[in-house]
Each structure stands twice: as structure tokens, then as C-alpha cells.
Amino acid sequence: MAYDFDLFVIGGGSGGIAAARRSTEYGVKVGLAEAGRLGGTCVNRGCVPKKLMVYASHFPEQFKAAKGYGWTVGETSFDWPTLMTAVNNETTRLNGIYQTMLDKSGVKLFRHFAQFIDDHTLQVGEETITAGKILIAVGGRPVRPEIPGIEFTITSDDIFHLPQQPQRIAIVGGGYIGSEFASILNGLGCQVTQIVRSNAILRGFDDGMRQEIQTAMANAGVKVMTECQPVAFEKTKDGVDVTITTATGAQHVLVDAVSLAATGRIPNIDKLGLDKTAVSIENGAIAVDDYNRTSVPHIFAVGDVTDRINLTPVAIKEGRIFADREFGQKPGVMNYDAVPTAVFTTPEMGTVGLTEQEAKDQFGDTDIQTYRSRFRPMYYTLPGIEAKTLMKLVVQKSTDRVLGAHMVGDHAAEIIQGVAIAVKMGATKAEFDATVAIHPSSAEEFVTMR
Ligand code: NDP
């Protein structure tokens, strides 16, 4: 049967656009439906605008440091609407770039939502479209816990559209988003209370790194409340009153008319009409095999909608591998080992491979050796700022292989990206040590740890 398209992609975010563009390189006819802004969460509500805000939040520290280097910094002030306008202009510019890239590659773009009519047929706006293969790349959205008064809270999606800077904000959640926004807003001068139900922020990361970040955030002024749960949000004339249960009883925090619920994200599958197909759902996400194939052989899914490793570069890689394999006859499968990641808190964390605990659980305590270095980077010596960098290597004794590399401190993301190549290749501690250091740098510690 002849279909309208060889491939139809639902969702114009990182994974969908990468798969669509790569597929056209193999001469196939590709359509893509995106009802919202092109670029998905990363460009519009995630990585990009967030990172721009991270940069903005670092200036007060840089003004302070400048004095130590002989600079006189005049009176400084911060204007929230100016930053928001600049950030939103940049995301609009990127939307345009995505549009141009899709046009150039010959992908036919439909500015509508797509819904399944059957396994091969989609309703896209007013049109009925058939496709030989369909790729679902619709991403996820924030979940809001069911707490009385939750309607008085916003999510990270909304923060970029706040007309005024909140002076006092409560952030619920200790994950990537909660911790990053706690740091950003604190840096921009807000009074931040972060409410975390576990015993520390950033569950799942190396324990030593989590503690280092949490302590540094607290020292910088974030009030981090652990083992606490918000139980009510009440709107009062002075703001939103957040009731929090703690080990010692209930406490109240009064914030401006915003508090950020950063309590995780869920796949965006409800409106896809998946009930018209035989696509299986597991734990609210589209179930896929190693080839990103769903339970229907010609329907595939990549990115956050599969709820595995929810990171932009993972979705992009999954999308390109899918296209290479399905249309380019290049067999390939995504390898999820040693996926590096960064958390853009202040201080920032970069990490790849196993945490110390994961390594011990996998290989036994006696087969694991850790190397740790904690120091004040040279940059902070002249200004007399007590900022620290922490680095850790997790090594398997019996093979000498570096199983994990973790860093908290300036430029951790940039540094770990390079280290990740070595970890992914299976480098040994001896090979790290045989690498000549770059001096003076912080990164050199990774090849000199004893
Ligand atoms: P996470 O799953 O990372 O964190 C959710 C947080 O909310 C956890 O601290 C969790 O606590 C807490 N929580 C969940 N439910 C409740 C509740 N009912 N009451 C109180 N606290 C609750 O999700 P995020 O939204 O922060 O991030 C989503 C994904 O986005 C991440 O997994 C990541 O992959 C991606 N992301 C990546 C970034 C990057 O690469 N830098 C930046 C931002 C997002 P507990 O730990 O106890 O479960």
C-alpha cells in the first residue's frame, strides 16, 4: 500500500526533529506534526532558557570576585523583565532556526496536534495522513502533586513568563529542576526555600556530591528543608502560605504568589489516541525495545515519552540511530552505558558512570577504591572566596577500570564531557595517571589523584 509519508514524526522536540532530518538524508518522504513551538522542552522551557538564567545568576559572585583582582565594580542592579525578554527572544530565534532546518531538509511540517485513527493513520488538524512508519516523540510535562491549593503554584514551564521577579519563593522537589531553579533564583536575589522530601537533594547521584552541593547551596542562602513535605498552599493577602510537615511538627513559609512545583515529569501520551493502536504502555510511558520499537512493529518512540534517561542528547541520539537503522541500512542500537549528565546548580555537577554506592553494590565493597580531591580553585584565592571543588573517581580494583567520575565545581559539565570519553572507552586509573596534566587547571586533578 502507498502511504502519504514513509515516516511521520509526532512531536517537534529534540528527538523528533533529529530523527526527521536524518531520515530525509536517506531520500525518504517525512512529515512532522508540532502544534506548539519547535524545539520542544529543551529549547522552549528547559535546557536553553534555564542555562541562560544560570549565567545571569552568576554575576553577583563574579562582581564579588572582580574586586579581588583590582576591579572596582560600580553599583549593580538586576532587572527581571530585561532578562526574561532577552531569554524569550533567544528561544524565538532558535524556533526560527529549527523551522529553517526542517524546511531545508524537506520535512513537511504540520502545525497541528496529531492523533492516531489506526496503526498507520493519523488525524493531523483537518487532514487524515497515512505513514509507513510512525515515530512518537512527544516528550513529557510536569506533574503536580495532589496537594490542597496546588492551583496557587507554578511549574518550571511557567517561570520564564513571570512578569515580575518573585521576592520569596518556595520550591517543592529536590530533583534536577527543583535544585537548578533554587540556585538560579537564589543567585538572582530571591529568598528561596527548597522543600525536599528525601534526606538530601538530587537522589540517585553520588552521595558525596549531593551533600557538597546541598551544603554550598545552603551557604549561599538557599533554605533547604529536607525530610519535609508540603501539605497545603493557601492564598492570603500577603502571599501564598505553604504548610510543611517536618519531623518536629508543621511549619509555615510565606512566599509571593508563586511556588514552584518541580516534582517530576510524565510522558505526554493522553491525547495521542493510542487506544486506537496496539501500542503498549508501561508505568505511564510508551514501552519500547532496544530498537525504540513499540509493541506495533512500525511504530517507534524516542525521548522522554519512553521515560528512560530523560535528557536531550539521549533523545537526539535515539532519533538519529532510529533513522540510520530504519532508512539508512546502518544497523545500530543505542548504548545507555556511561551517559554523562550535568546538573546546573551552583555549584554545578558533572557526572559519568557509576556512583560509589552503585559500584559497591555491583562489584562488592572490597573491589572498589575511590579517589577524592577537594580544593579551592585558584580563581577564588585572590578574592578570598571559600568556594570549593570536589572530584571523585570510582575505580574497580581488580581491573583498575575507572567506573565513575564525578565533579562538583566550576565548569564541571565542560570537564566531565571530556572525561566521559575515557570512562566510556573503559580507561583504567593507570591510563588516567599516564595522561599529562594541564597546569594550572582544576581538571588536572582528574589525572593526578592518589
Ligand atoms: P526529578 O525526578 O529529578 O525530581 C523530582 C523531585 O520531586 C524529587 O526530589 C522527588 O523526591 C520530588 N517529589 C516527587 N513527588 C513529590 C511529592 N508529591 N511531594 C514532594 N516532593 C516530590 O524530576 P525533575 O522534574 O526535577 O526533572 C525531570 C527530568 O528532567 C529529570 O529526570 C532529568 O532527566 C530532566 N532534566 C535534566 C536537566 C539537566 O540535564 N541538567 C535539567 C532539568 C531536568 P524524591 O527524590 O524523594 O522522589
Boltz pocket constraint, residues with backbone or C-beta under 6 A from the ligand:
constraints:
  - pocket:
      binder: B
      contacts: [[A, 145], [A, 146], [A, 172], [A, 173], [A, 174], [A, 175], [A, 176], [A, 177], [A, 178], [A, 180], [A, 195], [A, 196], [A, 197], [A, 198], [A, 200], [A, 202], [A, 203], [A, 228], [A, 229], [A, 230], [A, 262], [A, 263], [A, 264], [A, 265], [A, 309], [A, 310], [A, 311], [A, 341], [A, 342], [A, 343], [A, 344]]
      max_distance: 6.0
